[in-house]
C-alpha cells in the first residue's frame, strides 16, 4: 500500500505531541485515536455504527483523509503500519 499524505494542520498531527497514560503505557493521543478509529471504521464497513452520534465525516476531518468507508479503512491501516514501523526503527 502506498503512503498516505497527511496535512500538517490536522488535529491528528497536533495530538501526536500529547502523551497520555493508558493502563500504565505512555502513548500519544493521536496514536490512541488512530487505533480506536481503525476499530470503529472496520465496524462501520460491516454495517454497524460504533455509537449513536458517530460519523465517518468526523474521522475524515480528524485525519485529513478522503474517500468512502472502505478506502478510509485502508488509509487508516496504512497510517498505523507506517507509525508502527517508525516506532520500531526508533527502538533499534
N, C-alpha and C positions, 0 to 999 in steps of 0.2 A: 504494500500500500504506500502511496506517495505521501509525503509530509503535508500536514495541514498548516496553512498560514494563518496565524492568529495576530490580529491587530494589537498593538501595544497599549491602546487606550481602553481595552475591555476590562470589566470588573474581575474576570478570571486572572489576568496578569497582575492586577493590583493585589488580589487576595493571595497570590503566591508568595508574598513577603510577610504575611501574617501567620504566626505559628500558634497552634492550639495543642492541647494535650488530650489525646483520645485513648482511653484505657492504658495510660502510662506510656504511650508512644507519642513523640512530638511529630506533628505533621502540619503542613501548611493548610490554610483554609481552602485555597484553590484546589489542591490535590484531593482533599476530603470531598469537596463539592463535585469534583470530577468523578470520583468513584461512585458517589450516590447518583449522579446524573446518568452514568452508564447503566446502572441498575434500573433507574426509572424509565429511560428511553427503551431499554430492552423489554420491559413490561408493556410499555405503550405499543411497541411493534407487535406484540402478541394480542393486543386488543384490550388490555387492562389499563385503567388510568390510576397512577400511583396514589393520588389523593384528589379530593373534590376540586380544589382550585388549581391543580397542576396544569400547565400549558407548555407545549413544545416551544412556543414563541419565546418564553422566558429563558429556556435553555439556550436557544439560538442567540439571544441577545447577550447572555452572560459570557458565552464563549466566543462570540463573534463569528459564528459559522452559519452556513445557509444549506438548504436542501429539505427533502422530505424526511420522514421519520427513520427510514432505513439508511439514508446517506448520513444523517446526523449520528446515528448509532455507530456507523463505520468510522466517521471522523473523530468521535469521542474516544473510540478504542485506539485509533492511531495516535491521538494526543497522549493517552495513557501509556501506550507502548514506548513512545518517544521519551516521556518523562521517566519511565522506569529504566530505560537504557541509560539516560543521563545520570540517574542516581547510582546505578551500578558502576559507571565509569568513575564517578567521584569517590566511591568507596575504595577503588583499587589504587 
